[in-house]
């Protein structure tokens, strides 16, 4: 537990410095290497080699991390401690997510739509060139809400269960999904196993995150002048979250939409091709730049509540 708290502190202070090597880079190279050699043949063959790739990458990351930490402990326990702290911190994106959200919110608040669109393009796959303030805000709010799970709470969840090896294995699952988990001609079969494993890995953390976001809304109401729509928000979320194309992303997005009384989802354009998805939230309030900061506040409170809840459960389990 102390290691996880230390990793959170490291991430909050320094984030992911580009000058330091990052495990996800190595994961990405491994995935690219295997995909180039195994993604071929019939649909069945692609599903089988995709499952093999998933097993090799996730199992390999877990095994390498476990072996590395064991070897370092044999040299000196402090080496293992430092290495595990660093490895755990690389699985978190608390500071990075906040910086990405504010990189959109700041220029948007001063009316610089061009800079805000460029910043949004760095964190979403949709076309951003012609988006207005509301649509730029929607993209940022959706991204911050969704990534609060795979960038913060899911890594925390697995770190508390299995330390750096399991947190890194989760990160490998997430990286596989982001690279090959697409429903297109190239990856629909090869990435099938990766996408399903990512859905499974995030299933519980996504729902716990939604509960914590709802509780965060209650805290905001209790200690600030803001008045978020907490009453009924979770009931609406349970009804609307399954409308999202992802079995998990709809939970944090829907609860944020209902707390802020905005509407998320709708039409996105990818390389000029429109893609419609179900809407989430009542749409009683027009989206504007301030909603990005409001979402960041909810996310920060939510991961704090999530960590506190997990630590309390761990302590209770240890006491029993």
C-alpha positions in Angstrom: 0.0 0.0 0.0 2.9 2.3 0.9 4.4 1.7 -2.5 1.2 2.6 -4.3 0.9 5.9 -2.3 4.5 6.6 -3.2 3.9 6.0 -6.9 0.9 8.3 -6.8 3.1 11.0 -5.2 5.8 10.5 -7.9 3.2 10.8 -10.7 1.7 13.9 -9.3 5.1 15.5 -9.0 6.8 14.6 -12.2 4.3 12.7 -14.4 6.0 11.0 -17.3 9.2 12.8 -18.1 10.1 12.2 -21.8 13.8 11.9 -21.0 13.2 8.7 -19.0 12.5 5.3 -20.6 8.8 4.3 -20.4 7.6 0.6 -20.2 4.7 1.3 -22.5 7.2 2.2 -25.3 8.7 -1.2 -25.0 5.3 -2.8 -24.9 4.3 -0.9 -28.1 7.4 -2.1 -29.9 6.8 -5.7 -28.9 3.2 -5.5 -30.1 4.2 -4.0 -33.4 6.9 -6.7 -33.9 4.4 -9.5 -33.3 1.5 -8.0 -35.2 3.7 -7.5 -38.3 4.6 -11.2 -38.3 1.4 -12.9 -37.0 -1.5 -10.9 -38.3 -2.1 -12.9 -41.5 -4.1 -15.8 -42.9 -7.8 -16.6 -42.5 -10.1 -14.9 -40.0 -9.8 -17.9 -37.6 -6.0 -17.9 -37.9 -5.9 -14.2 -37.1 -8.1 -14.7 -34.0 -5.8 -17.5 -32.8 -2.6 -15.5 -33.5 -4.1 -12.5 -31.9 -4.9 -14.4 -28.8 -1.4 -15.8 -28.8 0.0 -12.2 -29.1 -2.2 -11.1 -26.2 -0.9 -14.0 -24.1 2.7 -13.4 -25.0 2.6 -9.6 -24.4 0.6 -9.7 -21.1 2.3 -12.8 -19.8 5.7 -11.5 -20.9 5.3 -8.1 -19.2 4.2 -9.7 -16.0 7.0 -12.3 -16.1 9.8 -9.7 -16.9 8.6 -7.3 -14.2 8.4 -10.1 -11.6 11.9 -11.5 -12.6 13.5 -8.0 -12.7 12.2 -7.1 -9.2 13.3 -10.4 -7.8 16.8 -10.0 -9.2 17.0 -6.4 -7.9 15.9 -7.6 -4.4 18.7 -10.2 -4.5 21.2 -7.4 -5.0 19.7 -5.1 -2.4 16.1 -4.6 -1.2 16.4 -0.8 -1.7 17.0 -1.4 -5.4 13.7 -3.3 -5.7 11.9 -0.6 -3.7 13.1 2.2 -6.0 12.4 0.2 -9.2 8.9 -0.8 -8.1 8.1 2.7 -7.2 9.2 4.0 -10.6 7.4 1.1 -12.4 4.2 1.7 -10.5 4.3 5.5 -11.3 4.6 4.7 -15.0 1.2 3.0 -15.0 -0.5 6.1 -13.7 -1.5 9.2 -15.7 -3.0 11.5 -13.1 -0.8 14.5 -13.9 -0.7 13.8 -17.6 -4.5 13.6 -17.8 -4.9 16.9 -16.0 -2.3 18.6 -18.2 -4.0 17.3 -21.3 -7.4 18.5 -20.2 -6.1 22.0 -19.2 -4.2 22.2 -22.5 -7.6 22.3 -24.2 -9.5 24.3 -21.5 -7.0 27.2 -21.2 -7.0 28.4 -24.8 -10.7 27.6 -25.1 -11.5 29.8 -22.1 -9.8 32.8 -23.8 -11.5 32.2 -27.1 -8.5 30.7 -29.0 -10.4 27.9 -30.8 -7.5 27.1 -33.1 -5.1 26.2 -30.3 -7.8 24.4 -28.4 -8.6 22.3 -31.5 -4.9 21.4 -31.9 -4.6 20.4 -28.2 -7.8 18.3 -28.5 -6.4 16.6 -31.6 -3.5 15.3 -29.5 -5.8 13.3 -27.2 -8.7 12.2 -29.4 -8.9 10.4 -32.8 -11.8 12.4 -34.1 -11.5 15.3 -36.6 -11.2 18.6 -34.7 -10.5 21.2 -37.4 -14.0 22.6 -37.5 -15.3 22.0 -34.0 -16.9 24.9 -32.0 -16.6 25.5 -28.3 -19.3 23.1 -27.3 -17.9 20.2 -29.4 -14.3 20.9 -28.3 -15.5 20.8 -24.7 -17.4 17.6 -25.3 -14.3 15.9 -26.7 -12.2 17.0 -23.8 -14.8 16.0 -21.1 -15.4 12.6 -22.7 -11.7 11.9 -22.9 -11.0 13.0 -19.3 -13.9 11.0 -18.0 -13.1 7.9 -19.9 -9.4 7.9 -19.3 -9.9 8.4 -15.5 -10.5 4.6 -15.6 -7.7 3.2 -17.8 -5.2 6.0 -16.8 -5.9 6.1 -13.0 -8.3 3.9 -11.2 -7.7 0.6 -13.1 -3.9 0.8 -12.6 -4.5 1.6 -8.9 -6.8 -1.3 -8.6 -4.3 -3.8 -10.1 -1.3 -2.2 -8.3 -3.0 -2.7 -4.9 -3.8 -6.3 -5.8 -0.6 -7.4 -7.3 2.0 -4.6 -7.2 4.0 -3.4 -10.2 3.9 -6.7 -12.1 0.1 -6.9 -12.2 -0.3 -3.1 -12.8 2.1 -3.4 -15.8 0.3 -6.4 -17.1 -2.9 -4.3 -17.0 -1.0 -1.6 -18.9 0.0 -4.2 -21.5 -3.7 -5.1 -21.9 -4.6 -1.5 -22.3 -1.8 -0.9 -24.8 -2.8 -3.9 -26.8 -6.4 -2.6 -27.0 -5.3 0.9 -28.1 -3.0 -0.6 -30.8 -5.0 -3.6 -32.2 -8.4 -3.5 -30.6 -10.2 -1.9 -33.6 -13.2 -3.2 -35.5 -11.7 -2.7 -38.9 -10.5 -5.0 -41.7 -7.0 -5.2 -40.3 -7.7 -5.7 -36.6 -11.2 -7.0 -36.2 -10.0 -10.6 -35.8 -6.4 -10.2 -34.7 -7.4 -7.7 -32.0 -10.5 -9.6 -30.8 -8.9 -11.2 -27.8 -7.1 -8.0 -26.8 -10.3 -6.0 -26.9 -12.3 -8.5 -24.9 -9.5 -8.8 -22.3 -9.4 -5.0 -22.0 -13.2 -5.0 -21.5 -12.9 -7.6 -18.8 -10.0 -5.9 -17.0 -11.8 -2.6 -16.8 -15.3 -3.9 -16.0 -15.2 -3.6 -12.2 -12.9 -0.5 -12.0 -15.2 1.4 -14.4 -18.2 0.9 -12.3 -16.4 1.6 -9.1 -15.1 4.8 -10.7 -18.7 5.8 -11.6 -19.7 5.4 -7.9 -16.7 7.4 -6.8 -17.5 10.2 -9.4 -21.0 10.3 -8.0 -19.6 10.6 -4.4 -17.2 13.3 -5.7 -20.2 15.2 -6.9 -21.7 15.1 -3.4 -18.4 16.4 -1.9 -18.4 19.3 -4.4 -21.9 20.2 -3.4 -21.0 19.9 0.3 -17.8 22.0 0.3 -18.2 24.5 -2.7 -20.9 26.9 -3.9 -21.4 24.6 -7.0 -24.7 22.6 -7.2 -24.2 19.5 -9.2 -27.2 17.3 -10.0 -26.3 14.4 -7.6 -29.8 13.2 -6.9 -30.8 10.5 -9.4 -27.5 10.8 -11.4 -26.4 7.2 -10.7 -29.9 5.8 -11.6 -29.7 7.6 -14.9 -26.1 6.4 -15.4 -27.1 2.7 -14.9 -29.7 3.2 -17.6 -27.7 5.1 -20.1 -24.1 3.6 -19.7 -24.9 0.5 -21.7 -25.8 2.6 -24.7 -22.1 3.5 -25.2 -20.2 1.4 -27.7 -17.7 0.4 -25.0 -19.1 -1.7 -22.1 -17.0 0.4 -19.7 -16.5 3.9 -21.0 -20.2 4.8 -20.7 -20.1 4.6 -17.0 -17.7 7.5 -16.2 -19.0 9.5 -19.2 -22.7 9.1 -18.2 -22.2 10.0 -14.5 -20.2 13.1 -15.5 -22.9 14.1 -18.0 -25.6 13.8 -15.4 -23.7 15.5 -12.6 -23.0 18.5 -14.9 -26.4 18.3 -16.7 -24.7 18.3 -20.1 -25.0 16.0 -23.1 -22.1 13.8 -24.2 -22.0 11.5 -27.2 -23.6 12.3 -30.6 -21.8 12.6 -33.9 -18.0 12.4 -34.3 -16.1 12.6 -37.6 -13.1 10.4 -38.3 -11.1 11.2 -41.4 -14.2 12.8 -42.9 -16.5 9.9 -42.1 -19.4 10.6 -39.6 -19.9 8.2 -36.8 -23.0 8.4 -34.6 -23.2 7.2 -31.0 -25.9 7.4 -28.4 -26.1 10.5 -26.3 -25.6 10.5 -22.6 -26.9 13.1 -20.1 -29.9 15.4 -20.2 -28.4 18.3 -22.1 -30.0 21.0 -19.9 -26.7 23.0 -19.8 -24.7 24.0 -22.9 -21.1 22.7 -22.9 -18.4 25.3 -22.3 -14.8 25.5 -21.3 -15.5 25.6 -17.6 -16.9 22.1 -17.8 -13.5 20.7 -18.5 -12.2 22.0 -15.2 -15.3 20.8 -13.5 -14.7 17.3 -14.9 -11.0 17.4 -13.8 -12.1 18.3 -10.3 -14.6 15.4 -10.2 -11.9 13.0 -11.5 -9.3 14.1 -8.9 -11.8 13.7 -6.1 -13.0 10.4 -7.5 -9.6 8.7 -7.7 -8.8 9.9 -4.2 -12.0 8.3 -3.0 -11.3 5.2 -5.0 -7.8 4.9 -3.5 -9.2 5.5 0.0 -11.9 2.8 -0.5 -9.4 0.3 -1.8 -7.0 0.9 1.0 -9.8 0.6 3.6 -10.9 -2.7 2.0 -7.3 -3.9 2.1 -6.9 -3.0 5.7 -10.2 -4.6 6.6 -9.2 -7.8 4.8 -5.8 -7.8 6.6 -7.5 -7.4 9.9 -9.8 -10.4 9.3 
